[in-house]
């Protein structure tokens, strides 16, 4: 078993005066499961990159102090040498996938380290089963969804049998089943084999119960606490708490619950004491008016592989339709079809009165905004300001750039290079570059990927303003808490077809996978903390 010791580590990226890390002392005990938490830009990704030598060997910049990882001083060992000890999963899985097929990708790292062929084949089989992706073995990486690629990236890192596994937002694109599979596999390896796991994550509800230590950073990257999760929760800002802990703080529960099971025990105690919650709210009435999106008997796929089968869907102005379903169920394909980026096998998609398959995407973009799953793919200018200016050149009379960025909590980065931003900040920069053009239809693919709690609240407020202004929004996401707070309608896709379509309280309530934490506590139509506290 191996750990890491960072002593007085400081680091500044090239060309930046502000330190990304300042005097960090951090010990990762061998065999521990450590959760890194804190706002976007607080240095979580930089800390992780210190563990495998990407900081400073790949990133450059000014590095001070020492980082001893698995007995190696990272100043003297490059990432290639440390790869035998430290597995790494990036925030953007696309950044580390180098081959074209799933099994080749898993084997690639082992080939570089000279692992014998027999051992290599055995390990490929093991991690395919461990990650639940055996069915993807021969699939091309280009045909996978973002969540499927994320699981392949985790599998490729595990196949190296590292002593330490560092993961940056490893569940950000995963459906509920996939996230549970990955976290269960990591916990099993941690418990049974002593694998040291260090994981950075914003959505703490998924990982708190799996962690034995939580290192919490503030907005400036300073250490707030490094202790067992139950001891750190009381020190956290309310907005950053998981829903059940936020509810517990509002209701005076002590200690704050880490799991739904613990929360149910408190709910039962409240009920026995006669503390009954208010009746749940009802879903809003369905939107009226002529649809701006009409999907008719749409069938689409990749070659012989059909992803969508005979889908019918209508979206009206002022609706926020959340698309949910397993990774690979066709959510991204549907969004791309609406913008004319994917040609269907049959059926049609009419968007703002135009047949998307017969209209140039550039022409549709005059009224349709699209933020893809990987926001970096659409950011190319030297500053965030220039990104928004480019949009305004093609959409005269658009929104004010500074007001748009301020609404998303990103005004501080207006003169920063987009590539210098954290993952969550890049997501917001891409969204701002679209919103400044005042689209009538907005298509979002996993918009909360890499976003901290403050940014998610700002996004929810921005989406609500757009919806009230009559913008039609279609959002593919696995973030059930965001859906519960913003959606007027939820559409679940399964096996290429729509299996549920209705208001969020009707569709999400009682689900084993899509229910919110609050719904798992109270059932009925309760979805959010506000359902229970705003009317007390």
C-alpha positions as CSV (number, residue, x, y, z in Angstrom):
1,X,0.0,0.0,0.0
2,X,1.3,3.5,-0.9
3,X,0.4,7.0,-0.1
4,X,1.7,10.6,-0.7
5,X,3.1,13.4,1.3
6,X,3.1,17.0,0.0
7,X,5.2,19.5,2.0
8,X,5.0,23.3,1.6
9,X,3.9,22.8,-2.1
10,X,3.3,26.0,-4.0
11,X,2.6,26.3,-7.7
12,X,1.8,29.0,-10.3
13,X,0.9,28.2,-13.9
14,X,3.0,29.9,-16.7
15,X,2.1,33.5,-17.2
16,X,0.0,33.7,-14.0
17,X,0.9,35.8,-11.0
18,X,-1.7,34.2,-8.7
19,X,-0.6,31.0,-7.1
20,X,-2.8,28.0,-7.9
21,X,-1.4,26.3,-4.7
22,X,0.2,28.1,-1.8
23,X,2.2,26.3,0.9
24,X,0.1,23.1,0.8
25,X,0.9,20.4,3.4
26,X,-1.1,17.2,2.7
27,X,-0.7,13.6,3.7
28,X,-2.6,10.9,1.9
29,X,-2.5,7.8,4.1
30,X,-1.9,4.4,2.3
31,X,-5.1,2.6,1.6
32,X,-7.3,5.7,2.3
33,X,-10.3,6.9,0.3
34,X,-9.9,10.7,0.2
35,X,-12.5,13.1,-1.2
36,X,-11.3,16.6,-2.4
37,X,-14.0,19.2,-2.4
38,X,-14.2,23.0,-2.9
39,X,-15.4,25.6,-5.4
40,X,-14.3,25.6,-9.0
41,X,-10.8,27.1,-9.3
42,X,-9.8,26.3,-5.7
43,X,-7.0,24.0,-6.9
44,X,-8.5,20.5,-6.7
45,X,-7.3,19.5,-10.2
46,X,-3.9,21.0,-9.7
47,X,-3.5,19.1,-6.4
48,X,-4.4,15.9,-8.2
49,X,-1.9,16.6,-11.0
50,X,0.8,17.0,-8.3
51,X,0.3,13.3,-7.5
52,X,1.4,12.0,-11.0
53,X,3.9,14.6,-11.9
54,X,1.9,16.5,-14.5
55,X,2.5,19.4,-12.2
56,X,5.1,20.6,-12.9
57,X,6.6,18.4,-15.6
58,X,3.9,18.8,-18.2
59,X,2.3,22.1,-17.2
60,X,5.5,24.0,-16.6
61,X,5.2,26.9,-14.3
62,X,6.9,27.6,-10.9
63,X,6.9,24.8,-8.4
64,X,8.0,24.9,-4.8
65,X,8.2,22.4,-2.0
66,X,8.2,18.6,-2.3
67,X,5.8,15.9,-3.3
68,X,6.7,12.4,-2.3
69,X,4.4,9.9,-4.0
70,X,4.8,6.1,-3.4
71,X,8.3,6.9,-2.2
72,X,9.2,9.0,-5.3
73,X,10.1,12.7,-5.3
74,X,8.0,14.0,-8.3
75,X,10.7,16.5,-9.1
76,X,12.9,13.6,-10.1
77,X,10.4,11.3,-11.8
78,X,8.4,12.3,-14.9
79,X,4.7,11.2,-15.3
80,X,5.8,8.2,-17.4
81,X,7.8,6.8,-14.5
82,X,5.1,7.6,-12.0
83,X,2.4,6.0,-14.1
84,X,3.4,2.6,-12.6
85,X,2.3,3.9,-9.2
86,X,-0.4,6.5,-10.0
87,X,-3.4,6.0,-12.2
88,X,-5.1,9.2,-13.3
89,X,-8.6,9.9,-14.7
90,X,-9.0,13.4,-16.2
91,X,-12.0,15.7,-15.8
92,X,-12.4,15.4,-19.6
93,X,-12.1,11.7,-20.6
94,X,-11.7,12.8,-24.2
95,X,-8.3,14.3,-23.2
96,X,-6.8,10.9,-22.4
97,X,-8.3,8.5,-24.9
98,X,-5.8,7.8,-27.7
99,X,-7.0,4.7,-29.6
100,X,-10.1,4.0,-31.6
101,X,-11.6,0.9,-29.8
102,X,-12.5,0.2,-26.2
103,X,-10.4,-2.9,-25.6
104,X,-7.4,-1.3,-27.3
105,X,-7.8,1.8,-25.1
106,X,-7.8,-0.3,-22.0
107,X,-4.7,-2.2,-23.1
108,X,-2.8,0.9,-24.4
109,X,-1.3,2.0,-21.1
110,X,-0.2,-1.6,-20.2
111,X,1.5,-1.9,-23.6
112,X,3.5,1.3,-22.9
113,X,4.7,-0.2,-19.5
114,X,5.6,-3.6,-21.0
115,X,3.0,-5.7,-19.3
116,X,3.1,-9.3,-20.5
117,X,0.4,-10.2,-23.1
118,X,-1.2,-12.9,-20.9
119,X,-1.4,-10.5,-17.9
120,X,-2.7,-7.8,-20.2
121,X,-5.6,-9.9,-21.6
122,X,-6.6,-11.0,-18.1
123,X,-6.6,-7.4,-16.8
124,X,-8.7,-6.2,-19.8
125,X,-11.4,-8.8,-19.0
126,X,-11.3,-7.9,-15.3
127,X,-11.8,-4.2,-15.7
128,X,-14.5,-4.6,-18.4
129,X,-16.5,-6.6,-15.9
130,X,-15.6,-4.4,-13.0
131,X,-16.9,-1.2,-14.8
132,X,-19.9,-3.0,-16.3
133,X,-18.8,-2.2,-19.9
134,X,-18.1,-5.7,-21.3
135,X,-20.8,-5.0,-23.9
136,X,-18.7,-2.1,-25.2
137,X,-15.6,-4.2,-25.8
138,X,-15.4,-3.9,-29.6
139,X,-17.1,-0.5,-29.9
140,X,-15.4,2.5,-31.4
141,X,-14.7,5.2,-29.0
142,X,-16.2,7.8,-31.4
143,X,-19.6,6.0,-31.1
144,X,-19.7,6.1,-27.3
145,X,-21.6,8.6,-25.2
146,X,-19.7,10.9,-22.8
147,X,-20.6,8.8,-19.8
148,X,-19.5,5.6,-21.6
149,X,-16.1,7.2,-22.4
150,X,-15.7,8.2,-18.8
151,X,-16.1,4.6,-17.7
152,X,-13.6,3.5,-20.3
153,X,-11.1,6.0,-18.9
154,X,-11.6,4.7,-15.4
155,X,-11.2,1.1,-16.6
156,X,-7.9,2.0,-18.5
157,X,-6.5,3.6,-15.3
158,X,-7.5,0.6,-13.2
159,X,-5.9,-1.9,-15.6
160,X,-2.5,-0.6,-14.7
161,X,-3.0,-1.8,-11.2
162,X,-1.7,1.5,-9.7
163,X,-1.0,1.9,-6.0
164,X,-2.8,5.3,-6.0
165,X,-5.8,6.2,-8.2
166,X,-6.5,9.9,-8.7
167,X,-9.8,10.8,-10.3
168,X,-11.1,14.3,-11.3
169,X,-14.9,14.4,-11.4
170,X,-15.2,10.8,-12.4
171,X,-19.0,10.6,-12.2
172,X,-19.8,14.0,-13.8
173,X,-21.2,12.5,-17.0
174,X,-22.5,9.2,-15.6
175,X,-26.1,8.1,-15.3
176,X,-27.1,7.0,-11.7
177,X,-26.4,3.3,-12.4
178,X,-23.0,4.1,-13.9
179,X,-22.0,6.3,-11.0
180,X,-23.0,3.7,-8.5
181,X,-21.1,1.0,-10.4
182,X,-17.9,3.1,-10.5
183,X,-18.0,4.1,-6.9
184,X,-18.9,0.6,-5.8
185,X,-15.9,-0.7,-7.8
186,X,-13.6,1.9,-6.3
187,X,-14.8,1.1,-2.7
188,X,-14.3,-2.6,-3.3
189,X,-10.7,-2.1,-4.6
190,X,-10.0,0.2,-1.7
191,X,-11.4,-2.3,0.9
192,X,-10.1,-5.6,-0.6
193,X,-6.8,-4.6,-2.2
194,X,-5.8,-1.4,-0.3
195,X,-6.0,0.8,-3.4
196,X,-5.5,4.4,-2.3
197,X,-8.2,6.5,-3.9
198,X,-8.1,10.3,-4.2
199,X,-11.2,11.7,-5.8
200,X,-12.2,15.3,-6.6
201,X,-16.0,15.9,-6.9
202,X,-18.6,18.6,-6.6
203,X,-21.7,16.4,-6.2
204,X,-20.9,15.2,-2.7
205,X,-24.2,13.2,-2.2
206,X,-22.7,10.5,-4.4
207,X,-19.4,10.0,-2.7
208,X,-19.6,11.1,1.0
209,X,-20.6,7.7,2.2
210,X,-17.7,6.0,0.3
211,X,-15.0,8.3,1.7
212,X,-13.1,8.1,5.0
213,X,-11.6,11.5,4.7
214,X,-12.7,14.8,3.2
215,X,-10.3,17.6,2.4
216,X,-12.3,20.9,1.9
217,X,-10.8,23.9,0.2
218,X,-12.1,27.5,0.1
219,X,-12.5,29.8,-2.9
220,X,-8.8,30.8,-2.6
221,X,-7.6,27.3,-2.3
222,X,-6.9,27.5,1.4
223,X,-7.5,24.5,3.6
224,X,-10.8,24.6,5.5
225,X,-10.7,21.1,7.0
226,X,-9.1,17.7,6.5
227,X,-11.0,15.2,8.6
228,X,-13.7,12.4,8.4
229,X,-16.7,13.7,6.3
230,X,-19.1,13.8,9.4
231,X,-16.7,16.2,11.1
232,X,-16.4,18.4,8.0
233,X,-20.1,18.8,7.1
234,X,-20.9,21.3,9.9
235,X,-18.1,23.6,8.6
236,X,-19.4,23.7,5.0
237,X,-21.4,26.5,3.4
238,X,-25.1,25.6,3.2
239,X,-25.2,25.9,-0.6
240,X,-22.4,23.2,-0.9
241,X,-24.1,20.6,1.3
242,X,-25.9,17.6,-0.2
243,X,-29.7,18.0,-0.1
244,X,-30.2,15.7,2.9
245,X,-27.5,17.5,5.0
246,X,-28.9,20.9,3.9
247,X,-32.4,19.7,5.1
248,X,-30.9,18.4,8.3
249,X,-29.3,21.8,9.0
250,X,-32.6,23.5,8.4
251,X,-34.5,21.1,10.6
252,X,-31.9,21.1,13.4
253,X,-30.8,17.5,13.0
254,X,-27.5,16.6,14.7
255,X,-25.4,15.0,13.5
256,X,-26.1,15.8,9.9
257,X,-27.0,12.7,7.9
258,X,-24.5,11.3,5.3
259,X,-26.8,8.9,3.7
260,X,-30.5,8.5,2.8
261,X,-30.6,5.6,5.3
262,X,-29.6,8.0,8.1
263,X,-32.0,10.6,6.8
264,X,-34.9,8.2,6.9
265,X,-34.2,7.5,10.6
266,X,-34.5,11.2,11.3
267,X,-37.7,11.5,9.3
268,X,-39.2,8.6,11.2
269,X,-38.2,10.3,14.5
270,X,-39.8,13.6,13.4
271,X,-43.0,11.8,12.4
272,X,-43.2,10.0,15.8
273,X,-42.9,13.4,17.5
274,X,-45.7,14.8,15.4
275,X,-43.6,17.0,13.1
276,X,-45.4,16.5,9.9
277,X,-44.2,18.2,6.6
278,X,-46.5,20.3,4.5
279,X,-48.3,18.7,1.6
280,X,-46.2,18.4,-1.5
281,X,-46.7,20.8,-4.4
282,X,-48.2,19.9,-7.7
283,X,-46.6,19.9,-11.1
284,X,-47.1,23.1,-13.2
285,X,-49.8,23.1,-15.9
286,X,-48.5,22.0,-19.3
287,X,-47.2,24.8,-21.5
288,X,-49.5,26.2,-24.2
289,X,-48.9,27.6,-27.6
290,X,-47.5,26.3,-30.9
291,X,-44.4,24.1,-30.6
292,X,-41.1,25.5,-31.7
293,X,-39.7,22.0,-31.8
294,X,-41.6,19.1,-33.4
295,X,-40.1,15.6,-33.6
296,X,-42.0,13.1,-35.7
297,X,-41.3,9.4,-35.8
298,X,-37.6,10.1,-35.6
299,X,-35.2,7.1,-36.0
300,X,-31.4,7.8,-35.9
301,X,-28.2,6.0,-35.2
302,X,-24.7,5.2,-36.3
303,X,-24.5,2.8,-39.2
304,X,-26.3,-0.4,-38.2
305,X,-26.6,0.7,-34.6
306,X,-29.9,2.4,-34.1
307,X,-30.0,4.8,-31.1
308,X,-33.4,6.4,-31.4
309,X,-36.5,4.5,-32.6
310,X,-39.6,6.4,-33.7
311,X,-39.4,9.2,-31.2
312,X,-42.2,11.8,-31.1
313,X,-41.7,15.0,-29.1
314,X,-43.1,18.6,-29.1
315,X,-41.5,21.5,-27.1
316,X,-43.2,24.8,-26.7
317,X,-41.9,28.3,-25.8
318,X,-41.2,28.7,-22.1
319,X,-40.8,24.9,-21.5
320,X,-37.7,23.4,-19.9
321,X,-37.6,19.8,-21.0
322,X,-35.1,17.6,-19.2
323,X,-33.9,14.6,-21.2
324,X,-32.8,11.7,-18.9
325,X,-31.8,8.1,-19.4
326,X,-28.9,5.7,-19.3
327,X,-25.6,6.6,-20.9
328,X,-25.9,5.8,-24.6
329,X,-29.7,6.0,-24.6
330,X,-29.7,8.7,-27.3
331,X,-30.0,12.0,-25.5
332,X,-27.0,13.6,-27.2
333,X,-28.0,12.1,-30.6
334,X,-31.4,13.8,-30.2
335,X,-29.9,17.2,-29.4
336,X,-27.5,17.0,-32.3
337,X,-30.4,16.0,-34.6
338,X,-32.3,19.1,-33.6
339,X,-29.4,21.3,-34.7
340,X,-28.9,19.4,-38.0
341,X,-25.6,17.9,-36.9
342,X,-26.9,14.4,-37.2
343,X,-29.0,13.2,-40.1
344,X,-31.8,10.8,-39.1
345,X,-32.5,7.5,-40.7
346,X,-36.2,8.3,-41.0
347,X,-38.7,10.8,-39.6
348,X,-38.0,14.5,-39.1
349,X,-37.2,17.2,-36.6
350,X,-38.8,20.6,-37.3
351,X,-37.1,23.4,-35.4
352,X,-38.4,27.0,-35.6
353,X,-40.3,26.0,-38.7
354,X,-37.4,24.4,-40.5
355,X,-36.6,20.8,-41.2
356,X,-33.3,20.4,-39.3
357,X,-32.0,17.7,-41.7
358,X,-32.5,20.0,-44.7
359,X,-31.1,23.2,-43.1
360,X,-27.5,24.2,-42.6
361,X,-26.6,24.1,-38.9
362,X,-25.2,27.6,-39.4
363,X,-28.6,28.8,-40.5
364,X,-30.4,27.1,-37.6
365,X,-27.9,28.6,-35.2
366,X,-29.4,32.0,-35.9
367,X,-32.2,31.0,-33.5
368,X,-30.9,27.9,-31.8
369,X,-28.1,27.8,-29.2
370,X,-26.2,24.5,-28.5
371,X,-23.7,23.8,-25.7
372,X,-22.1,20.4,-26.3
373,X,-21.0,17.9,-23.7
374,X,-17.4,19.0,-24.1
375,X,-17.5,22.8,-23.9
376,X,-13.8,23.0,-24.8
377,X,-14.6,22.0,-28.4
378,X,-16.3,25.4,-29.0
379,X,-13.9,27.7,-27.2
380,X,-11.1,29.0,-29.5
381,X,-10.6,32.8,-28.8
382,X,-7.8,34.3,-26.7
383,X,-10.2,35.6,-23.9
384,X,-13.7,34.9,-22.7
385,X,-14.5,38.5,-23.8
386,X,-13.4,37.6,-27.3
387,X,-15.6,34.4,-27.3
388,X,-18.7,36.5,-26.6
389,X,-17.7,39.2,-29.1
390,X,-17.4,36.5,-31.8
391,X,-21.0,35.5,-31.1
392,X,-22.2,39.1,-31.2
393,X,-20.6,39.7,-34.6
394,X,-23.0,37.0,-36.0
395,X,-26.0,38.0,-33.7
396,X,-26.2,41.8,-33.8
397,X,-28.4,43.2,-31.1
398,X,-27.5,40.4,-28.6
399,X,-27.3,40.6,-24.9
400,X,-24.7,42.6,-23.0
401,X,-21.6,40.4,-22.5
402,X,-20.7,41.6,-19.0
403,X,-24.3,41.2,-17.8
404,X,-24.4,37.7,-19.3
405,X,-21.2,36.7,-17.5
406,X,-22.2,38.2,-14.3
407,X,-25.5,36.3,-14.3
408,X,-23.4,33.1,-14.5
409,X,-20.9,34.1,-11.9
410,X,-18.1,34.4,-14.4
411,X,-17.5,38.1,-14.8
412,X,-14.2,37.8,-13.0
413,X,-12.8,35.7,-15.8
414,X,-13.8,38.0,-18.7
415,X,-10.2,38.6,-19.7
416,X,-8.9,35.1,-19.0
417,X,-8.0,32.6,-21.7
418,X,-10.7,29.9,-21.8
419,X,-8.1,27.2,-21.6
420,X,-6.9,28.6,-18.3
421,X,-10.3,28.1,-16.7
422,X,-11.4,25.2,-14.6
423,X,-13.7,22.6,-16.1
424,X,-16.8,24.2,-14.5
425,X,-15.7,27.7,-15.5
426,X,-15.2,26.5,-19.1
427,X,-18.8,25.1,-19.1
428,X,-20.1,28.5,-18.0
429,X,-18.0,30.3,-20.6
430,X,-19.4,28.2,-23.4
431,X,-22.9,28.8,-22.1
432,X,-22.3,32.5,-22.0
433,X,-21.0,32.5,-25.5
434,X,-24.3,31.0,-26.6
435,X,-26.7,33.1,-24.4
436,X,-25.2,36.4,-25.5
437,X,-26.8,35.7,-28.9
438,X,-30.3,35.6,-27.4
439,X,-31.4,32.2,-28.8
440,X,-35.1,31.3,-29.0
441,X,-34.2,27.6,-28.5
442,X,-31.5,26.4,-26.2
443,X,-30.0,22.9,-26.3
444,X,-27.8,21.9,-23.4
445,X,-25.8,18.7,-23.0
446,X,-24.8,17.9,-19.4
447,X,-24.5,21.7,-18.5
448,X,-23.5,21.1,-14.8
449,X,-20.4,19.0,-15.7
450,X,-17.6,20.3,-13.4
451,X,-19.8,23.0,-11.8
452,X,-19.6,23.8,-8.2
453,X,-22.7,24.5,-6.0
454,X,-22.6,28.3,-6.5
455,X,-22.4,27.9,-10.3
456,X,-25.2,25.4,-10.4
457,X,-27.5,27.8,-8.5
458,X,-26.5,30.6,-10.9
459,X,-27.3,28.3,-13.8
460,X,-30.7,27.4,-12.4
461,X,-31.5,31.0,-12.0
462,X,-30.4,31.9,-15.5
463,X,-32.5,29.0,-17.0
464,X,-35.5,30.2,-15.1
465,X,-35.1,33.7,-16.5
466,X,-34.8,32.4,-20.0
467,X,-37.8,30.1,-19.6
468,X,-39.9,33.0,-18.3
469,X,-38.8,35.1,-21.3
470,X,-40.2,32.4,-23.6
471,X,-37.1,30.5,-24.6
472,X,-37.6,26.8,-25.2
473,X,-34.9,24.8,-23.4
474,X,-34.1,21.1,-24.0
475,X,-31.5,19.8,-21.5
476,X,-29.8,16.4,-21.5
477,X,-28.6,15.7,-17.9
478,X,-28.1,13.2,-15.2
479,X,-28.3,15.9,-12.5
480,X,-31.6,15.0,-10.9
481,X,-31.4,17.8,-8.3
482,X,-31.0,20.4,-11.1
483,X,-34.0,18.8,-13.0
484,X,-36.1,18.9,-9.8
485,X,-35.3,22.6,-9.4
486,X,-35.7,23.8,-12.9
487,X,-37.6,21.5,-15.3
488,X,-41.2,21.9,-16.3
489,X,-41.2,18.5,-17.9
490,X,-39.1,15.4,-17.8
491,X,-38.6,13.0,-20.7
492,X,-36.9,9.6,-20.0
493,X,-35.5,7.8,-22.9
494,X,-34.9,4.0,-22.7
495,X,-33.9,1.6,-25.5
496,X,-34.2,4.5,-28.0
497,X,-37.8,5.3,-27.2
498,X,-39.6,7.7,-24.8
499,X,-40.7,5.7,-21.8
500,X,-41.9,8.5,-19.6
501,X,-43.0,12.1,-20.3
502,X,-44.6,14.4,-17.7
503,X,-44.1,16.9,-14.9
504,X,-41.0,16.4,-12.7
505,X,-43.0,15.4,-9.6
506,X,-44.9,12.8,-11.6
507,X,-41.9,11.3,-13.4
508,X,-39.2,11.5,-10.7
509,X,-41.2,10.5,-7.7
510,X,-40.8,6.9,-6.6
511,X,-38.0,6.1,-9.0
512,X,-35.1,3.9,-7.8
513,X,-32.6,5.9,-9.9
514,X,-34.0,9.2,-10.9
515,X,-35.5,10.2,-7.5
516,X,-33.9,13.1,-5.6
517,X,-32.5,12.6,-2.2
518,X,-35.5,14.4,-0.7
519,X,-37.9,12.2,-2.6
520,X,-36.1,9.1,-1.3
521,X,-36.7,10.4,2.2
522,X,-40.4,11.5,2.0
523,X,-41.8,10.0,-1.2
524,X,-45.0,11.4,-2.7
525,X,-44.3,14.6,-4.7
526,X,-41.5,16.0,-2.5
527,X,-38.4,16.8,-4.6
528,X,-36.4,19.6,-3.1
529,X,-35.3,21.0,0.2
530,X,-37.5,24.1,-0.5
531,X,-40.6,21.8,-0.7
532,X,-40.2,21.2,3.0
533,X,-38.6,24.4,4.3
534,X,-40.0,27.3,2.3
535,X,-43.6,26.8,3.6
536,X,-42.8,26.1,7.2
